[in-house]
């Protein structure tokens, strides 16, 4: 059996509550004997619903451990959660990234570019396979663009909620369609509705539109050559995200390269700065020395 350990700020949040069943029911996980066996939480009680670590572990049939070190030492694969508190990811993942064992770090990967570079450097130093991604990357509606060699001419990506938590999903859609090469960002609307214009190499442009409500679905509109594509993003991207996660725990090969995540972090950071300085172009840090 390959044992998976969960590290979280607090358990009883959407990802920790849903990943165990998704993994346990996955055909490859069953065939290879993968199971979620251990959990550690920095905070004892979830502020979302008041569920304690012990209550969560009992419900999901997972053994509670007393420290991150114990969890990493006893696990074969590690998932670092804390999806809504990326400022904790560097602390929560430090020992795991020194382990040489496969580590997945939930979105948003890091609070800023410098933290992201430190985490990747640490993983590389200890030969630890690691990646991070938004599940939106694997949406069926993006497959054609995700697999294309060149980025689209333009893209509008729309989604909900707070910048600090959900912007990564909208930017993941933009990045999957437009590829790399984002050069600068401008905010043209801020407040409860946020709009960013992203300029790419060759004068191509993307639009990020975020509405501060949890009821807005994700949408994407793409222009490429003489064709225009528009679609709502369906809710089936999480199963494909789990496909990739389970495969990673089996073969240790990350499905997302560090350079892609670094680029995305630069775009996220530039967008945050742009929202503070409307109608001013903000350069995107590519993360290259």
KAFEN-V638309 format. One record per helix or strand. SS is the DSSP state (helix for helix, strand for strand). FROM is the first residue (numbers start at 1). TO is the last residue. Records with the same first field share a line. If there is no record, write none. Layout:
SS=FROM-TO, FROM-TO
This chain:
strand=2-8, 34-41, 45-45, 52-52, 63-64, 77-80, 102-105, 130-131, 154-160, 182-189, 193-200, 205-211, 219-224, 227-232, 282-283
helix=14-24, 27-32, 53-60, 68-74, 86-93, 96-98, 113-125, 135-138, 140-147, 163-178, 201-203, 237-251, 258-276
